[in-house]
Amino acid sequence: MELTWWGAAGFRIKSGGKVILIDPFLSRNEEARPLQYLKPESIHEGELIFLSHGHFDHVLDVPTIAEKTNAAVFCSKEVGYILLEKGLKREQYNEVDVDGYMVEFHSGQAEAFYSEHVTFDRKLILKTLWQGKFRFFKYLNLLRDYPAGKVLSWRLNLEGKIIHFFGSGGSPAEEMEKLASKHTDILLVPLQGHTDICNIALEYVHVTQPRVVIPHHHDNFFPPISSMVDIEPFIAGVKRECPGTEVRLMELNETVIL
């Protein structure tokens, strides 16, 4: 099984001859670091697209990628309506309308969990506005046009391995309780959206006790909306408090074999 990180919360998984895309966002502005050279128009492989929520840095490129790949798209109703307005073909849209929604395919399965978005705290909001100054306001339409909608996390069972993906770190207690009783091999955890995000992400590791954790969404993908997140406190916390879990850091567009 191959796992590739596309930056932000975007992943490409190749397993059993199928290509699975998760929150595939490739568009960047000129200030992004690292800069993504891949473009949505250049993606031609993908049978399944799983989405966590509707913010632009998760779904902006989905209509283009879906058109190029003819992939089936799985997301909540609110996100689906946005994508249909942006050009997604109706026959490609699959509404995830229940907690525990299951997608069965030849080489595995995917289960959706109802989740929630991390709460942007006041300190982070003020810092973002200050750093961006007037540049921030040019992107207000982009933020307005892509609301989060219902948030999902996805649990993939591929080649005997359980991968759990979160697109945001606001999971309610009910979701965390469910995950505490389940086995997780690989945790894909986001580190973005809160000044205490390293401790928030560390709690996900405590709950799921994965064999491997791969942090993502910590890159500066779209300044001034985003900024680079220092994830060293998270790495140190995992090593100190969860010694049975390996932290695997990925570079942009790097592919690892799982």
Secondary structure in CASP SS format (residue, H / E / C, confidence):
PFRMAT SS
TARGET T0000
AUTHOR 0000-0000-0000
METHOD secondary structure of the structure
MODEL  1
M C 1.00
E E 1.00
L E 1.00
T E 1.00
W E 1.00
W C 1.00
G C 1.00
A C 1.00
A C 1.00
G C 1.00
F E 1.00
R E 1.00
I E 1.00
K E 1.00
S E 1.00
G C 1.00
G C 1.00
K E 1.00
V E 1.00
I E 1.00
L E 1.00
I E 1.00
D C 1.00
P C 1.00
F C 1.00
L C 1.00
S C 1.00
R C 1.00
N C 1.00
E C 1.00
E C 1.00
A C 1.00
R E 1.00
P C 1.00
L C 1.00
Q C 1.00
Y C 1.00
L C 1.00
K C 1.00
P H 1.00
E H 1.00
S H 1.00
I C 1.00
H C 1.00
E C 1.00
G C 1.00
E C 1.00
L E 1.00
I E 1.00
F E 1.00
L C 1.00
S C 1.00
H C 1.00
G C 1.00
H C 1.00
F H 1.00
D H 1.00
H H 1.00
V H 1.00
L C 1.00
D C 1.00
V H 1.00
P H 1.00
T H 1.00
I H 1.00
A H 1.00
E H 1.00
K H 1.00
T H 1.00
N C 1.00
A C 1.00
A E 1.00
V E 1.00
F E 1.00
C E 1.00
S C 1.00
K H 1.00
E H 1.00
V H 1.00
G H 1.00
Y H 1.00
I H 1.00
L H 1.00
L H 1.00
E H 1.00
K C 1.00
G C 1.00
L C 1.00
K C 1.00
R H 1.00
E H 1.00
Q H 1.00
Y E 1.00
N E 1.00
E E 1.00
V C 1.00
D C 1.00
V C 1.00
D C 1.00
G C 1.00
Y C 1.00
M E 1.00
V E 1.00
E E 1.00
F E 1.00
H C 1.00
S C 1.00
G E 1.00
Q E 1.00
A E 1.00
E E 1.00
A E 1.00
F E 1.00
Y E 1.00
S E 1.00
E C 1.00
H C 1.00
V C 1.00
T C 1.00
F C 1.00
D C 1.00
R H 1.00
K H 1.00
L H 1.00
I H 1.00
L H 1.00
K H 1.00
T H 1.00
L H 1.00
W H 1.00
Q H 1.00
G H 1.00
K H 1.00
F H 1.00
R H 1.00
F H 1.00
F H 1.00
K H 1.00
Y H 1.00
L H 1.00
N H 1.00
L H 1.00
L H 1.00
R H 1.00
D H 1.00
Y C 1.00
P C 1.00
A C 1.00
G C 1.00
K C 1.00
V E 1.00
L E 1.00
S E 1.00
W E 1.00
R E 1.00
L E 1.00
N E 1.00
L E 1.00
E C 1.00
G C 1.00
K E 1.00
I E 1.00
I E 1.00
H E 1.00
F E 1.00
F C 1.00
G C 1.00
S C 1.00
G C 1.00
G C 1.00
S C 1.00
P C 1.00
A H 1.00
E H 1.00
E H 1.00
M H 1.00
E H 1.00
K H 1.00
L H 1.00
A H 1.00
S C 1.00
K C 1.00
H C 1.00
T C 1.00
D C 1.00
I E 1.00
L E 1.00
L E 1.00
V E 1.00
P E 1.00
L C 1.00
Q C 1.00
G C 1.00
H C 1.00
T C 1.00
D C 1.00
I H 1.00
C H 1.00
N H 1.00
I H 1.00
A H 1.00
L H 1.00
E H 1.00
Y H 1.00
V H 1.00
H H 1.00
V H 1.00
T H 1.00
Q C 1.00
P C 1.00
R C 1.00
V E 1.00
V E 1.00
I E 1.00
P E 1.00
H E 1.00
H C 1.00
H C 1.00
D C 1.00
N E 1.00
F C 1.00
F C 1.00
P C 1.00
P C 1.00
I C 1.00
S C 1.00
S C 1.00
M C 1.00
V C 1.00
D C 1.00
I C 1.00
E H 1.00
P H 1.00
F H 1.00
I H 1.00
A H 1.00
G H 1.00
V H 1.00
K H 1.00
R H 1.00
E H 1.00
C C 1.00
P C 1.00
G C 1.00
T C 1.00
E E 1.00
V E 1.00
R C 1.00
L C 1.00
M C 1.00
E C 1.00
L C 1.00
N C 1.00
E C 1.00
T E 1.00
V E 1.00
I E 1.00
L C 1.00
END
